[in-house]
Amino acid sequence: MRKSLYILGDLSEEDILFLAKAGNIVEIGEGETLINAGKEVHALYFLTSGAMEVRLSDGAVVARLGIGDVVGEMSFIEKRPPDADVIATEPCRLLAVPRDAIEAELKTSPAFAGRFYKALATFLSDRLRTTTASLNGGASVGEELDERLLDMVHVAGDRMLRLIQLMDRNAPAS
């Protein structure tokens, strides 16, 4: 859940409500592909249960994702299609927020845009530091939480729980 803390910690309560209202719940089974290399990504995903892997075309696993991870974020920074597949390694539940909805909110709310892009930049910076640390023999820098994040852990954790609760309330009856 650590990765979502970077995103949810920088967003406001109103932003969380927007994500929950604009998004929809997606459930995929073990072995199913959420994102295909080379194909456009149409949503930003928050993984709320399950686990996934990011795999290159040769089958190499470059990342393992768990509850709270964000998927599809690079497509909001650059419009290129992804270079890897994202595949469920167990049944998963995600909040999918359509790109169009986020882009409309970015255009109408400069404050949201600032918070959103700051959160993505922090998230991607942490991912790069973690990757760099693993390439340097697993140095612990990638596993430590920075002081700014420690200050907002409880707020971000509460926001993730509220986001999941809002998803459950907005879910269609089975």
C-alpha positions in Angstrom: 0.0 0.0 0.0 3.0 2.2 0.3 2.9 3.4 -3.3 -0.7 4.7 -3.1 0.4 6.8 0.0 2.3 9.0 -2.4 -0.7 9.6 -4.5 -3.5 9.7 -1.9 -1.4 11.8 0.5 -1.1 14.6 -1.9 -4.7 14.6 -3.0 -7.5 16.3 -1.1 -10.7 14.8 0.2 -12.6 16.3 -2.8 -10.1 14.6 -5.1 -10.8 11.3 -3.5 -14.6 11.8 -3.9 -14.0 12.7 -7.6 -11.9 9.5 -8.2 -14.6 7.3 -6.5 -17.5 8.9 -8.4 -15.7 9.0 -11.8 -14.3 5.5 -11.5 -15.8 2.1 -11.7 -14.9 -1.3 -10.2 -13.1 -3.8 -12.4 -12.5 -7.4 -11.3 -10.1 -9.6 -13.2 -9.1 -13.2 -12.6 -5.8 -14.8 -12.1 -3.8 -14.9 -15.3 -5.9 -12.1 -17.0 -4.1 -9.2 -18.5 -5.1 -5.7 -17.4 -2.7 -3.7 -19.6 -1.2 -5.0 -22.8 2.2 -3.8 -24.1 1.8 -1.6 -27.1 -1.9 -0.8 -26.5 -3.3 2.5 -25.3 -4.3 2.7 -21.6 -7.7 4.2 -21.1 -7.8 4.5 -17.3 -5.8 5.0 -14.2 -6.2 2.0 -11.9 -6.0 1.7 -8.1 -5.4 -1.9 -7.0 -7.6 -2.5 -4.0 -7.2 -6.3 -3.7 -5.1 -9.0 -5.2 -1.7 -9.0 -6.8 -0.2 -8.4 -10.2 3.0 -8.5 -12.1 4.5 -6.2 -14.7 6.1 -8.4 -17.4 8.3 -7.7 -20.4 7.7 -9.4 -23.8 10.4 -12.0 -22.9 8.4 -12.9 -19.7 10.8 -11.2 -17.3 9.0 -9.8 -14.3 10.1 -6.2 -13.7 7.6 -5.4 -10.8 5.2 -7.0 -8.4 2.1 -5.0 -7.5 -0.1 -5.3 -4.4 -2.9 -3.6 -2.7 -2.7 0.2 -3.0 -0.5 0.2 -6.1 -1.4 2.5 -9.0 -1.4 1.1 -12.5 -1.4 3.0 -15.8 0.1 6.2 -14.3 2.9 6.5 -16.9 0.3 7.0 -19.6 -0.8 10.3 -17.9 2.7 11.6 -18.1 3.5 10.6 -21.6 0.9 9.4 -24.2 3.1 6.5 -25.4 1.6 3.0 -25.1 3.2 0.8 -22.3 6.2 -1.4 -22.9 5.0 -4.2 -20.6 2.0 -6.2 -19.8 0.3 -6.1 -16.4 -1.1 -9.5 -15.5 -3.1 -10.6 -12.4 -1.3 -13.3 -10.4 -4.4 -13.8 -8.3 -8.0 -12.4 -8.5 -7.9 -8.6 -8.4 -10.2 -5.8 -7.8 -9.4 -2.3 -9.0 -10.9 1.2 -9.2 -10.6 2.2 -12.8 -10.8 6.0 -13.4 -11.2 6.8 -17.1 -8.6 8.9 -18.7 -11.3 11.2 -20.2 -12.7 11.9 -16.7 -9.3 12.7 -15.3 -8.4 14.9 -18.2 -11.7 16.8 -18.0 -11.0 17.4 -14.2 -7.4 18.5 -15.0 -8.7 21.1 -17.4 -11.4 22.5 -15.1 -9.5 22.4 -11.8 -6.0 23.8 -11.8 -5.7 23.0 -8.1 -6.5 19.3 -8.8 -4.1 19.3 -11.7 -1.3 20.6 -9.4 -2.0 18.0 -6.7 -2.4 15.2 -9.3 0.8 15.8 -11.2 2.8 16.4 -8.0 1.5 13.1 -6.6 2.4 11.3 -9.9 5.9 12.9 -9.9 6.6 11.8 -6.3 5.3 8.3 -7.0 7.5 7.9 -10.1 10.5 9.4 -8.3 10.1 6.7 -5.6 9.8 4.0 -8.2 13.0 5.1 -9.9 14.8 5.2 -6.5 13.6 1.7 -5.7 14.7 0.4 -9.1 18.1 2.1 -8.7 18.5 0.6 -5.3 17.7 -2.9 -6.5 20.2 -2.5 -9.4 22.8 -1.4 -6.8 22.6 -4.6 -5.0 19.5 -4.0 -3.0 20.6 -0.9 -1.0 18.0 -0.1 1.6 17.3 3.4 0.2 14.4 2.0 -1.9 12.7 0.5 1.2 12.8 3.6 3.4 9.9 6.0 3.6 10.8 9.7 3.3 10.0 12.1 6.1 7.3 13.9 4.1 5.5 10.6 3.6 5.8 9.6 7.2 4.0 12.8 8.1 1.0 11.9 5.9 0.9 8.1 6.3 -2.2 8.1 8.5 -4.0 10.6 6.2 -3.2 8.6 3.1 -4.1 5.3 4.7 -7.5 6.7 5.8 -8.1 8.0 2.3 -7.3 4.6 0.7 -9.8 3.0 3.1 -12.4 5.6 2.3 -11.8 5.2 -1.4 -12.5 1.4 -1.1 -15.6 2.1 1.0 -16.9 4.6 -1.6 -16.3 2.0 -4.3 -18.3 -0.6 -2.3 -21.2 1.9 -1.9 -21.2 2.8 -5.6 -20.9 -0.9 -6.8 -23.9 -2.3 -8.6 -25.9 -4.8 -6.6 -25.0 -8.4 -7.5 
